[in-house]
Structure formats: structure tokens, C-alpha cells
Amino acid sequence: MTMKQLKLAMLTLAAAMLLLLASLGGLLLLNPRIAESWAGQPSGTPESAHAGTAKGFAFSKRLSESGVKSCLARIDDLGRGVMGGVSNFFPASNWNVDAPDSHLASVVLGQKYNNANVPFGFASLFAAPDGHGGCDGVSVQVLPSPNDCMTVRQDLLKRGKLIGDLAGVPLIQDIGSQVALVAASANTCVMVSIHIAFAAKP
């Protein structure tokens, strides 16, 4: 992978992150009370969360301190699912200030890898009570790949299956998640992995 290709992949990942932040910004404009929950954070430090795996780290710690109760285990489970190969990470949390245990809560993660081809990634964890004592959740992870999307697609299809083509973006059912492949250039690809976990039936 050339430096030019790596820079292009990084710019594409940054664009995806900016799009996510823009959508969150709209949410903050609609509900300024939520913005208060972000003041004075983050929810951890790189030094306290750099173990390389998520074993023993509670992604929900800041949420727990802020009054979220129902979805803590779901957030932690989702977090462990996006930590493969991560050498260092930094979390920040979001919750509803007025009724923290009755609404959606989230944790976003900046991730670093000891890998020159994939130096960093970004993940978000969302969970919300289902109204029956359980909790639904979803994780989204964005990773640049040094390979082109056709190569990544062929590799994923060895164990998964093609769900469909979404306006030129292949969506593949992988083990436990769905993966969208977004071409960053002719030779690089950005993988967007989505995992959904529903609460058990009451």
C-alpha cells in the first residue's frame, strides 16, 4: 500500500466519521440538554484502557456513573466485539440527562492498531431499553483496508453471503455482523461493520 493510497483511505475514514458527527450534531441542536452530558468528559484515558483487548474494561463505566442501569451489560458486550487487534483506545459517552435509564445511551471509541496498513479505526456502541426489561443494541465499526473492495469481498464471501448491492455498495452477511464495503479508491476499501443484538423475549 503506497503512502498516497493510505492517505486516501484515511481521508475517506475521516469523512465517514465527520458524517456521523454531523448527524450527532443535528441531534444536539434538537436537544441541547444532551450536549450537557458531554461536558467535562471523556470517560477514560488511553493509559487506563490500552490493554490491547477489552478484557476487564467496562465500556459502560461513565454511563453507570451517570445513572444508566438497564443497558450497561449490552454496551460492554458490544464493546468487546469491536476490539480485535486494538492496541489502544479512547472512549467518550453520551446519555439522556433527564432520564438516563429510559433512553438510548452510547459510547464512541477511537481505536489504534499496531499495524502500518490499518493504523486506526472508529467504533460506536448504541443501546436502548426495549420496554420489557431487556435492552437492544447495535455496534458500528469503520476500518480502512489496504486491499481493494473486490479482494475484501471475495475474502468475506468465503464464510459469508452477499445480501445485496446498495447503490454500488456491497452488503455482506458475515459471521455475527453485516459488512458494507465502500471503495476509497481503485485500490483501497473502507469496511463498515454493523452488529445488532436484540433483547431476549420476555
Secondary structure as the mmCIF struct_conf table of DSSP 4:
data_model
#
loop_
_struct_conf.conf_type_id
_struct_conf.id
_struct_conf.beg_label_comp_id
_struct_conf.beg_label_asym_id
_struct_conf.beg_label_seq_id
_struct_conf.end_label_comp_id
_struct_conf.end_label_asym_id
_struct_conf.end_label_seq_id
HELX_RH_AL_P HELX_RH_AL_P1 MET A 3 LEU A 30
HELX_RH_AL_P HELX_RH_AL_P2 PRO A 32 TRP A 38
TURN_TY1_P TURN_TY1_P1 ALA A 39 GLY A 40
BEND BEND1 SER A 43 SER A 43
HELX_RH_3T_P HELX_RH_3T_P1 PRO A 46 ALA A 49
BEND BEND2 ALA A 51 THR A 53
TURN_TY1_P TURN_TY1_P2 LYS A 55 GLY A 56
TURN_TY1_P TURN_TY1_P3 PHE A 59 SER A 60
HELX_RH_AL_P HELX_RH_AL_P3 LYS A 61 GLU A 65
TURN_TY1_P TURN_TY1_P4 SER A 66 GLY A 67
TURN_TY1_P TURN_TY1_P5 SER A 70 CYS A 71
HELX_RH_AL_P HELX_RH_AL_P4 LEU A 72 ARG A 80
TURN_TY1_P TURN_TY1_P6 GLY A 81 VAL A 82
TURN_TY1_P TURN_TY1_P7 GLY A 84 GLY A 85
STRN STRN1 VAL A 86 ASN A 94
BEND BEND3 VAL A 97 ASP A 98
TURN_TY1_P TURN_TY1_P8 PRO A 100 ASP A 101
BEND BEND4 SER A 102 HIS A 103
STRN STRN2 ALA A 105 TYR A 113
BEND BEND5 ASN A 114 ASN A 114
BEND BEND6 ALA A 116 VAL A 118
STRN STRN3 PHE A 120 PRO A 129
BEND BEND7 GLY A 131 GLY A 133
STRN STRN4 CYS A 135 SER A 145
BEND BEND8 PRO A 146 ASN A 147
HELX_RH_AL_P HELX_RH_AL_P5 CYS A 149 LEU A 156
TURN_TY1_P TURN_TY1_P9 LEU A 157 ARG A 159
BEND BEND9 GLY A 160 GLY A 160
STRN STRN5 LYS A 161 LEU A 166
TURN_TY1_P TURN_TY1_P10 ALA A 167 GLY A 168
STRN STRN6 VAL A 169 ASP A 174
TURN_TY1_P TURN_TY1_P11 ILE A 175 GLY A 176
STRN STRN7 SER A 177 ALA A 183
BEND BEND10 ALA A 184 ASN A 187
STRN STRN8 CYS A 189 ALA A 197
HELX_LH_PP_P HELX_LH_PP_P1 PHE A 198 LYS A 201
#
